Amino acid sequence: MPLNFDLHAHSTVSDGLLSPTDLVAYAAKQGVDVLALTDHDDVSGLAEAQAAATAHNIAFINGVEISVTWKKRTLHIVGLNIDPHNAALKNALALVRIARDERAQKMGEGLAKVGIADAYLGAKRIAQQSIITRVHFARYLVEQGLVKDTKSVFKKYLVKGKPGFVEHQWMDLEQAVNLINQSGGSAVIAHPGRYDLGSVNMLQLLHEFRGYGGVAIEVVTSSHTPPQYQQFAKLAHQFSLKSSQGSDYHGKGLSFMEMGRLANMPAGCVPVWQDWPQFAHA
């Protein structure tokens, strides 16, 4: 029976609801055999997750999800099998987290202008010691009874043109891929179907990503429909990229797909783990 891979998931270190330990326990309960923790711009939960994975007898992959600006759009690049102790990677991510907090303060200021006071402090309280993301603002606004669910918050307050949206310059694509490669990892474009790039920009993105040393794209993920599985499988083949999969799990009420319930990748996909010695024959 093939192994059940989930190579994209979040803990309370970024914007997930479960601690690294509890996330791994949940993954094991859901039948996941191989899990990657890919918190946003932070690797501080990996050691805890690795210990939990050993206790639950599931394989663990060190990961991260790096925020990138490309053509004035925010994209996410997942790094798999990274070395979390790599100095260049750790230093670059530390700068990103500082910038994230500065953005969060500006988001709070924007929401205050439309009568929503203390949104930054509320998001910071929910985030606790982790980085503050838009999800934390969304959870705060739901908590305050201003909207019915987090999805509605994004549409009303946190996307471009809305009061809580703040334009931000993240890391560039080449730097993100280089950092992942220098730390021994594999760079993967996360949920490419989410970016609404259009066909020309998508082809350009994949061309540049491949040229910088990127190796894979997510084909099966909660953001994609079954027809998109086929679409991105074809693009992976066209650009000689491997294919990855992951639930992008954040927790109950924040996720579009359960862990352990991913569809099979389309026929002909070359899995990103093919060259990982421990999984080469999975």
Secondary structure as the mmCIF struct_conf table of DSSP 4:
data_model
#
loop_
_struct_conf.conf_type_id
_struct_conf.id
_struct_conf.beg_label_comp_id
_struct_conf.beg_label_asym_id
_struct_conf.beg_label_seq_id
_struct_conf.end_label_comp_id
_struct_conf.end_label_asym_id
_struct_conf.end_label_seq_id
STRN STRN1 PHE A 5 ASP A 6
STRN STRN2 ALA A 9 ALA A 9
TURN_TY1_P TURN_TY1_P1 THR A 12 ASP A 15
BEND BEND1 LEU A 17 LEU A 18
HELX_RH_AL_P HELX_RH_AL_P1 PRO A 20 LYS A 29
TURN_TY1_P TURN_TY1_P2 GLN A 30 GLY A 31
BEND BEND2 ASP A 33 ASP A 33
STRN STRN3 VAL A 34 LEU A 37
STRN STRN4 HIS A 40 HIS A 40
TURN_TY1_P TURN_TY1_P3 ASP A 41 ASP A 41
TURN_TY1_P TURN_TY1_P4 SER A 44 GLY A 45
HELX_RH_AL_P HELX_RH_AL_P2 LEU A 46 HIS A 56
TURN_TY1_P TURN_TY1_P5 ASN A 57 ASN A 57
STRN STRN5 ALA A 59 TRP A 70
TURN_TY1_P TURN_TY1_P6 LYS A 71 LYS A 72
STRN STRN6 ARG A 73 LEU A 80
BEND BEND3 ASN A 81 ASN A 81
TURN_TY1_P TURN_TY1_P7 PRO A 84 HIS A 85
HELX_RH_AL_P HELX_RH_AL_P3 ALA A 87 ALA A 112
TURN_TY1_P TURN_TY1_P8 LYS A 113 GLY A 115
TURN_TY1_P TURN_TY1_P9 ALA A 117 ASP A 118
HELX_RH_AL_P HELX_RH_AL_P4 ALA A 119 ALA A 127
TURN_TY1_P TURN_TY1_P10 GLN A 128 GLN A 129
BEND BEND4 SER A 130 SER A 130
HELX_LH_PP_P HELX_LH_PP_P1 ILE A 131 ILE A 132
HELX_RH_AL_P HELX_RH_AL_P5 ARG A 134 GLU A 143
TURN_TY1_P TURN_TY1_P11 GLN A 144 GLY A 145
BEND BEND5 LEU A 146 ASP A 149
HELX_RH_AL_P HELX_RH_AL_P6 THR A 150 VAL A 153
HELX_RH_PI_P HELX_RH_PI_P1 PHE A 154 LEU A 158
BEND BEND6 VAL A 159 VAL A 159
TURN_TY1_P TURN_TY1_P12 LYS A 160 GLY A 161
BEND BEND7 LYS A 162 LYS A 162
TURN_TY1_P TURN_TY1_P13 PRO A 163 GLY A 164
STRN STRN7 MET A 171 ASP A 172
HELX_RH_AL_P HELX_RH_AL_P7 LEU A 173 GLN A 182
TURN_TY1_P TURN_TY1_P14 SER A 183 GLY A 184
STRN STRN8 SER A 186 ILE A 189
HELX_RH_3T_P HELX_RH_3T_P1 PRO A 192 ARG A 194
BEND BEND8 TYR A 195 TYR A 195
HELX_RH_AL_P HELX_RH_AL_P8 GLY A 198 TYR A 212
TURN_TY1_P TURN_TY1_P15 GLY A 213 GLY A 213
STRN STRN9 ALA A 216 THR A 221
TURN_TY1_P TURN_TY1_P16 SER A 222 SER A 223
HELX_RH_AL_P HELX_RH_AL_P9 PRO A 226 GLN A 238
TURN_TY1_P TURN_TY1_P17 PHE A 239 SER A 240
STRN STRN10 LYS A 242 GLY A 246
STRN STRN11 TYR A 249 TYR A 249
TURN_TY1_P TURN_TY1_P18 LYS A 252 LEU A 254
BEND BEND9 PHE A 256 MET A 257
TURN_TY1_P TURN_TY1_P19 MET A 259 GLY A 260
HELX_LH_PP_P HELX_LH_PP_P2 LEU A 262 PRO A 266
TURN_TY1_P TURN_TY1_P20 ALA A 267 GLY A 268
STRN STRN12 PRO A 271 PRO A 271
HELX_RH_3T_P HELX_RH_3T_P2 VAL A 272 ASP A 275
BEND BEND10 TRP A 276 TRP A 276
HELX_RH_3T_P HELX_RH_3T_P3 PRO A 277 PHE A 279
TURN_TY1_P TURN_TY1_P21 ALA A 280 HIS A 281
#
